[in-house]
Amino acid sequence: MATTTVSAAPGDTIKRLLPWLVAVAFFMQSLDTTILNTAVPAIAEAMTVTPLDMKSVLASYTLSLAVFIPISGWMADRFGTRAVFASAIGLFTLGSLLCGLSMNITMLVACRVLQGMGGAMMVPVGRMTMVRTFPKSELIRAMSFVSIPSLIGPMLGPILGGLIVHYLHWSIVFFVNIPVGLAGLILVYRFLPDYREDNTHALDIVGLILFGSGVALLSYVLEVFGQHTLGDVETVGLLALSALLLTGYGIKAAQTPFPLLQLGLFRLRTFRASVAGSFFSRLGLGGIPFLFPLLYQVGLGYSPIQSGLLVMPQAMAAMGLKVIVPKILGVLGYRNVLVGNTIILGVLIMLFATIDVGTPAWRIALQAFILGFFTSTQYTSMNTLVYADVSAQQTSAASTIASTVQQMSISFGVASASLIAAMFVPETLRSTPSAMIHGVHQAFIILGLMTMASSIVFMELRQNDGGSISGKKLV
């Protein structure tokens, strides 16, 4: 397929402004997630549900991303990156408006799904545009630069969410996306290059139905498992049906010339290790933002503003130390960084199980800061290794798979964190601080062990893998 590029600005201007433009989309998503996490207890109270029940609001969004991301690469190739990126920002902004107008949790979940449909196109299409614009030798630095402004969202989100729910109405946490979205639309049409393929294949509709329904069903079972709303027979039956649908997709993909997800990319060792490792490590990391507000607000009695301040150091470390990650990768290489960093992350997550009533705030903030640095290193390494051995023609397919797996793991991570906490907290005690602290502590320990175990996946890498990106040479 031949690629057509329509530039919205001169080449040098694009390279200067594109990272900031893509960061607007990343900023919207990261701000939305972090600001909502802090507001979970307040929204739960307003809608007369328990904080643990709010996992459906968080999981529905990430699940929507996982279901709709697979078509993002095809849509960008077919309709152009500029039109798809602009439509994604518009849909995300509309979904945010409707979320803020929701009257109950069912309506809020439905609007989060709509919001997720827009978000599904933003990150993968943004990454694809970056990969096609910058050579591999500049990719780590460009991606790291993109992540710096996008990390402003996690830094501002917790404290902004605390201020909003304390002084204003919880709906404002969604309305703040509207001016950012409108600004993003203007920038897209002025500066985003328009990459598209001259000839595109037909969309794999059957594959989309099989994969999307299989993933959605699996996520639903994980979400309701701890609520005991399904009997053992129903649970096993739904899990079997989900496995059957996903297996059916795998068989269908092997027989289709242009499948929804090009699973043949998993033959590449660097791609396979980065995507599989990302899935398992994010299962642990994905549930952490959901647990922090439960521990700080419900368990320890901090106000939403104080809870937000305790989370801020994590984002500050990730933003401030992002610029040194390329140097670390250049010296140590991807294999050493990912294996060692994943083990360290698991230990750091488990250390949060030692935080209890009487733990000084400075220690909580310090732990969050250290966690932020190693989390940033992990994400940058995994996100860039995906493209180490991928050709220019495979970038959209690679970005689609990587983004899909990432969002699936985050959705499952939130569901797993909530499930583990619920297993250790009786339903009648879910508003009791001591019971919540105990349940969250158990979740931290299990999620930390899961994260450490994921380091096994990265051991498949060789010492010089990813050298075309990191500059690390085999000696």
Sequence and secondary structure as in RCSB ss.txt:
>XXXX:A:sequence
MATTTVSAAPGDTIKRLLPWLVAVAFFMQSLDTTILNTAVPAIAEAMTVTPLDMKSVLASYTLSLAVFIPISGWM
ADRFGTRAVFASAIGLFTLGSLLCGLSMNITMLVACRVLQGMGGAMMVPVGRMTMVRTFPKSELIRAMSFVSIPS
LIGPMLGPILGGLIVHYLHWSIVFFVNIPVGLAGLILVYRFLPDYREDNTHALDIVGLILFGSGVALLSYVLEVF
GQHTLGDVETVGLLALSALLLTGYGIKAAQTPFPLLQLGLFRLRTFRASVAGSFFSRLGLGGIPFLFPLLYQVGL
GYSPIQSGLLVMPQAMAAMGLKVIVPKILGVLGYRNVLVGNTIILGVLIMLFATIDVGTPAWRIALQAFILGFFT
STQYTSMNTLVYADVSAQQTSAASTIASTVQQMSISFGVASASLIAAMFVPETLRSTPSAMIHGVHQAFIILGLM
TMASSIVFMELRQNDGGSISGKKLV
>XXXX:A:secstr
  EEEE SS HHHHHHHHHHHHHHHHHHHHHHHHHHHHHHHHHHHHTT  GGGGHHHHHHHHHHHHHHGGGHHHH
HHHH HHHHHHHHHHHHHHHHHHHHT  SHHHHHHHHHHHHHHHHHHHHHHHHHHHHHS GGGHHHHHHHHHHHH
THHHHHHHHHHHHHHHHS TTHHHHTHHHHHHHHHHHHHHH  EEEESS     HHHHHHHHHHHHHHHHHHHHH
TTT S HHHHHHHHHHHHHHHHHHHHHHHH SS SS GGGGGSHHHHHHHHHHHHHHHHHTTHHHHHHIIIIIIS
   HHHHHHHHHHHHHHHHHTGGGHHHHHHHHHHHHHHHHHHHHHHHHHHHGGG  TT  HHHHHHHHHHHHHHH
HHHHHHHHHHTTTT  GGGHHHHHHHHHHHHHHHHHHHHHHHHHHHHHHS GGGTT HHHHHHHHHHHHHHHHHH
HHHTHHHHTTS TTTTHHHH     
